[in-house]
Amino acid sequence: QVQLVESGGGLVQPGGSLRLSCVPSRGISSFYNVGWYRQAPGKPRELVADITIGGSTNYADSVKGRFTISRDNAKNTVYLQMNKLKPEDTAVYYCNAKRRVGPIAEYWGQGTQVTVSS
């Protein structure tokens, strides 16, 4: 069973920064896509950003220019650098990873809370 361990959430003031980390229990290169999703209270879970094994990235319009997703194969970690945070970024952030094992297998982390408030 694959596990994804997230860290880096917390409380930050508007305009501040946080960096989230996601470490899978198996080599990161075994996943063709790793991404970050978020879910605010009363809202559906939404894609924030993802990155392919080839390094291609994709961002939600609401975070373009503020968030950066990256992967460090040597450290087996995917990062989400979040700058210029806004109160509307407040949510539980989840790491997601996909790999092909015949059909596509999808894994989720336990989530990390990000709160943007003064």
C-alpha positions in Angstrom: 0.0 0.0 0.0 1.4 3.4 -1.0 1.4 6.2 1.6 1.8 9.9 1.0 3.0 11.9 3.9 2.3 15.7 3.8 3.9 18.4 6.0 4.3 22.1 6.0 0.8 23.4 6.7 0.0 26.0 9.4 -1.3 29.5 10.1 0.1 32.4 8.1 -0.9 36.0 7.6 -2.2 37.3 4.3 0.6 37.9 2.0 2.8 35.3 3.7 4.3 32.1 2.4 4.3 28.4 3.2 5.9 25.4 1.6 4.1 22.1 1.6 6.0 18.8 1.1 4.7 15.4 0.0 6.8 12.3 0.5 5.5 9.0 -1.0 6.4 5.6 0.6 7.8 4.4 -2.8 10.0 6.1 -5.3 8.5 9.3 -6.8 9.5 8.3 -10.3 7.0 5.5 -10.1 4.2 8.0 -10.3 3.4 9.6 -13.7 1.5 12.5 -12.0 1.7 14.0 -8.5 -0.5 16.9 -7.5 -1.9 19.0 -4.7 -5.7 19.4 -4.2 -7.5 21.5 -1.6 -10.9 21.4 0.1 -12.4 24.3 2.0 -15.4 23.9 4.3 -18.6 23.4 2.3 -16.8 23.3 -1.0 -15.7 20.4 -3.3 -12.1 19.3 -3.5 -10.3 21.1 -6.3 -7.0 20.7 -8.1 -4.4 23.3 -7.1 -1.4 22.2 -9.2 0.1 19.0 -10.6 3.4 17.9 -12.2 4.1 15.0 -14.5 7.1 12.7 -14.4 8.4 14.7 -17.3 8.2 17.9 -15.4 5.2 19.5 -17.0 3.1 21.5 -14.6 -0.5 22.6 -14.5 -2.1 25.2 -12.2 -5.6 26.4 -11.2 -6.2 29.9 -12.4 -6.7 31.1 -8.9 -3.1 30.3 -7.9 -1.2 31.0 -11.1 1.7 33.4 -10.5 1.6 32.7 -6.7 2.1 29.0 -6.3 4.9 26.8 -7.7 4.9 23.0 -7.7 8.2 21.1 -8.1 9.6 17.7 -7.6 13.0 16.7 -6.2 13.7 13.1 -7.3 16.9 12.9 -5.1 14.8 13.7 -2.0 11.8 11.8 -3.2 9.6 14.8 -2.5 7.1 17.0 -4.3 6.8 20.6 -3.0 4.1 23.3 -3.3 5.6 26.7 -2.7 2.8 29.1 -1.8 3.5 32.8 -1.9 1.2 35.9 -1.5 -1.3 33.8 0.3 -4.9 35.0 0.6 -7.6 34.2 3.1 -9.4 32.3 0.3 -6.5 29.9 0.1 -7.6 28.6 3.5 -8.3 24.8 3.1 -7.1 21.4 3.8 -4.4 20.5 1.2 -4.0 17.0 0.0 -1.2 15.3 -1.9 -2.4 13.0 -4.8 -0.3 10.6 -6.8 -1.2 8.4 -9.8 0.6 5.4 -11.3 -0.3 2.9 -13.9 -0.5 -0.7 -12.6 -2.6 -1.9 -15.5 -5.5 0.4 -14.6 -4.6 3.7 -13.0 -4.0 3.6 -9.3 -4.6 6.8 -7.3 -3.4 7.6 -3.8 -4.2 10.4 -1.3 -2.4 11.8 1.7 -4.1 12.5 5.0 -4.2 16.3 4.4 -2.6 19.3 6.0 -4.4 22.4 7.1 -3.5 25.8 5.7 -5.1 28.8 7.4 -4.5 32.3 6.1 -5.7 34.9 8.6 -4.7 38.0 10.3 
